[in-house]
Amino acid sequence: MIVKTSLLSILSLVFLLNCQDIPDFNNPPEIHYGEEICDQCSMIISEVRYASAYITHDGNVRIFDDIGDMLLYYDEFSEDVGVFWVHDYNDEEWIPMDKAHFIMSPNLITPMGHGIIAFSDYEQAVTLANKLNGMVLTYEQLLVMTKTHNHTMHEK
């Protein structure tokens, strides 16, 4: 009887562990624009092209109104991120951050003034960066600049 009860307990535990939500890193989170607030600045997220998000390995979803706010939050809390998501500036489609090309320019007006936008197409990023006297950065370069605080994001 004790063996059956122990076996049933173990099987129940295995079942419960398998039923836990596994983070979906292949699909971006849904943001309810005009309703939900930025995890960094607590402002309402209203402009799709600037919004960003990330999903941690333990399933937490963080949403932001500005790519710069996402980077500041990540820098401060150093969560174990499974995937970062950004929007293409032109077509507003989600793109995994590691596939994006970024423009950083003080001439870009973004919701929180960080001056960072993303593109899925490298040539589009270069063309606009040249017009704005900005620089084109990769995902890795942007994260390094944030971690070393060697960036041109505006101070609050």
N, C-alpha and C positions, 0 to 999 in steps of 0.2 A: 504494500500500500504506500509506504514512504517513497519507494522508488518511482511508482506511478505519479505521485504528487510532485516529486522533484522533476521528473521528466516533463510533466505538464507545465510546470513553472518555467523551465528552461525553454520549452517550445513557445510558450506565451511571450517570453522576453524576446526571443529571436523574431517572432512575428511583429511585435511592437517596434523593434529597432528597424526592421525592414519597411515598416509603414511610415516611418518618419519622412518628412519632406526632404528630398535631395535637391540642393540648389540647382537651378537651370541656368547654366552659363551660356547656352546657345541662343537664348531669347532675352531681349532687353526687358526691363521692368516697364510696367504701365504707370504713367504719371497722369494724374487728373489735373490738367492745366487750369489755372485760375482758382484752384481749391487747395492743393497740397503745398506744404512749405518746405523750403530748403533746409537741409540738416545742418548747414553751416551758419547761415545768417538769419534763419527764421522768416524770410520774406516769401510771399506767395510766388510760386513758379508759374510764369505766364507766357514766356516766349520759348517756343519749341526749339528753335535753332541754337539757342545758348544752353539749353538744359543738358545735364549729364547725370550719370548715376554709376554706382558700382554695387556688385554683389559679393559678399564675403563667402569664404569657404563654409562657414557655418550657417549660411542662408540669410544673413541680414542684408537688406536692401537699403542703400543710402541714396537720396536724390538731391539734386542741386540745381540752382537757377543759373549757374555760371561755372564754366570749367575751372576757373581759378578758385572758386569756393570749394569745389570737389578736391582739388589738389591741396588746398590748405587743410581741409578736414582730414584727408589721408595722411598728410605730414604730421598733424597733431596727434592722431589716434593710432596710426600705424597698424590698421586692421589687416588681417590676412585676406587679401582681395583675390577672388577667383577671376573676375573680369570687370574691366572698366568699360563704360558705354558713353559715347558722345554722339551728337547729331551733326550730320553734314550741314554746313551753313547754307548751301544752295537749295537742296531738295528736302531738308529736314528729316531725312531717314536716319535711323540709328545705325551706328557703325561701332564695332569693337575698337576701343581706343588704340590698340596695337596695330590696327590697319589704317589709322587716320594720319593725315598730314596737318600740322597745326601752324597757324599764323599767330605770332605775338607782335602786337604793335600798340604803342600809346595812342595811335590815331583810331583805334577800334573802340567803339562805344558798346560795351557789354553790360548786362544788368548790374553787376557789382563792380564794374570798372577795371577788371583784370586785363582786358584787351587780348583775350585768347579765343580763337574760333577754330573749328575743325572742318576738314574736307576729306572726302574719300578719293578725290582725284588730285594727284600731285601738281599737274599743270595748272589747274584752277587755283590751287593754293599759291603757287609761284606768281601767277599773274596778279592776283589781288595783293599779295605781299609787296610786290614791286610798286604798285600804286599807292600803298599805305606806308611805304618806308618801313616795312616790318620784316621779320625774319621767319623762315619756314623751319619748323622743328619736327623731329620724329617724336614718337611716344616716349622713347627712352631718354632723349634729350630733355624733354619737358619734365619728366620725373626727376632727372638728375638736377635740373635747375631748381626745382621746387625743394628737393631734399637739402641742397646746399644753400638755399635762399639766394641763389645767384640768378635772379629773374627781374623782369621789369614790371611785375604786377604793382599796381598802385597801392600805396599805404592807405589804410582807412583812418 
